[in-house]
Amino acid sequence: MRRAGRPSTRARLHARVAASAAAVAGVLVGCAPSGGADAPSEGTSAPASAPVSAPTASSGAGPARTPEGTLLVADFGSDTVTFVDPGRGPLGSVEVGTAPYGLAVGADGRAWVATAEGVAVVDTRARERLALIPYETDTGPVTTGEYRGGGMGVALSPDGSRVYVGVNVPGGNGTLEVIDAGSREVTAAVPVGRRPFDVDVARDGSEVYATNHDSFDVTVVRADTLDPRRIEVAPYGTEGGLGSWLKPHYTAVRPSDGKLLLPFEGERLAVVDPRTGRSEIAPMTANTHQHGATTTPDGRLFVVGTGPIDPDEDGGPSLTVRAPDGSERVYPLEGPHEDVAVSQDGRTAYVTGGFTRDGWWDGITVVDLPTGETQRLAAGERPLGVAVL
């Protein structure tokens, strides 16, 4: 717990950076450093952690059909996606392109994977790549690592006819590229902010939301006209860049009203009305740097905590599950994680260990939500994006 009477790490960081803005202005950094030991939040108990399971199959072509409930992860440390049995381990991998980041899976079983080279189309049932769609945006040389150019967040329109991918341009503003799912061609490139970590779509498909890490904003794009509109989301301010910790990372769309939920540092939840651009701030409890976020149909918000800014004062890696009434349960995790998906029955969460900075590991933590028990499962190579098939 934080020592009584002391300002929070974020408040002190904010004050220090504001006082020396000239020294850090223009510096673009990534995300939080790797976390230390787990630190359960007050009122929660630390779940047990089972050892990493061994893989059950080597990479390569899998069977003709993939079982329902299989996980698909994007191997940011490689050029593949990996199919994972959540009870046993990897089933096989498919080559998609350099450093895949996010992925989205449609009802037809096709996965759209944002890589450094283009968007790969994968038949998840047959386990084969069908196409690699190059970007219209010039992202420079194909590279790997946290700051590489190319696709980051990716999402599908509700009817599956369009694919939206946030494309990072190193050192500059990115774009939101629109792909016609039928023709597999890029039909538009819309300007957005810097490093679009995440892309989300309104439930009715009318708007697309690109969450831009390095410009403290969300770009709202109308699906019909493709007109963009910027909403600043910076509950800690933007003075001097504020390092990487206090910037937006991932967004989740609240099922009940379509508002955007952006978690910050396990302390503040920005609730943004995309129609007005206005934000409300609600308290959070995990006290840890936060990345991946998703919601379930029952209105729960799942948020991945990667670890502390200050190991002496902040909470360790965790998964926060926030109920619609604002109450939270924090599940401590072992080591940094990046993104999260939830089983169809809502009882199990799958948290990827890839992470975008040091401290990543080749696996997934499986969290039994009713009991809090966890199991570390070998899966892929630095897995980031994850989906339940």
C-alpha positions, 0 to 999 in steps of 0.5 A: 500500500502507499504510505500515508501522507505522501502524494501518489507516484503519479502526482509526484511524477507529474509535478517533476515533469511539469517543472522540467518540461523543456528537458523532456519535450519532444521525447517519445518513449514507450510504456512502463518498465517491467514490474517487480514482485506481485503486490495484492491490493488491499482486500484481495487475496493473491491467487496461486500460480501454477508452473508454466505448462510445456507445449503440446505441439510444435509449430506447423500446420494443424488439423483441418478444423480448429476446436471452438474455444481455442485461443489465437495469439499474435506473436510479436516476437516472431512472424506468426500467430499461434493457436493455443488450447487453453487447457494444454498449450500450443497447437501450431502456428501460421506465418503472417508477417513481421512482428504481429501486434493486434488481431480481430476475428470475424464470425466467418472464422477469418482473422485479421492480423496487424503486422509490420508488413501489412494486414494478414488474413488467416483462415482460423479453421484451416489454419492457413494464411490467405493473404497479406494486404500491404499498407497504403501508408509509408511506414519506412523499413520493416523492423521489429520492437516496440517502436516499429512502424506498421499496424497496431490496433485492429477491429472489424465493423459489426457486419464484418464488411470492413477492417480498420487498422491503426498504422504507426508511422515512426516519428510522426502521426499515424493513419487509420486504414480502411480495408474492404473485407471482400476485395481485401483492398485498402480503400482509405487512409484517415489521419489519426494521432501518434502510435495508434495502440488500439482501434475500437468500433461503436456497437452500431458501426457508426464510428471508429475510435483510434487510441493514440498513445503519444498524442494523448488522444482518441481520434473519432472517425465517422464510418460513413464520411470517414471524417476524423475528430480529435478528443484529448484524453489526458487526466494527468495533463500533457506537460512535457510529454509526461513520459510514457506512463501517463498516456492513454493505451487501450480503450473499451466501449461500454456496452450500455451506452457506447461511452469509451473507457480508458484506464490510467495507472490503476488510479483513474478511469476516463469515461469519454462521451464520443459525441461531446468529447467530454470526460468524467474521471472515476477512481480505480484501485489497482495502483499499477500501470495499465494497458489492455482493456476489454468489456464483456456483454454483461458490462464488466471491464477487464484491465491489464496491469503491467506493473509498478512505476515505483516498486516501493509504492505501487501495486504489481502486475494484475488483472482488474475486473470492474463491475458495472456498479464500479466495484473492482476485484484485482487479481495479482499476476506474476510478471508483466502482461499486455492484453486480455480476452474472456471466455464465452461463458465469462468465467475465465480470462486469458492475459497475454505475457508478451508486453511491449517492453522488457519483462515479457514472457512467452505465454498466457496467464489463465485466470479462473475468475470465480476462484482467483486461481491462475495458471501460466501457460506456454503460448507463442513468442511474446504474445500480444493480441489475443482472441477466443475462437 
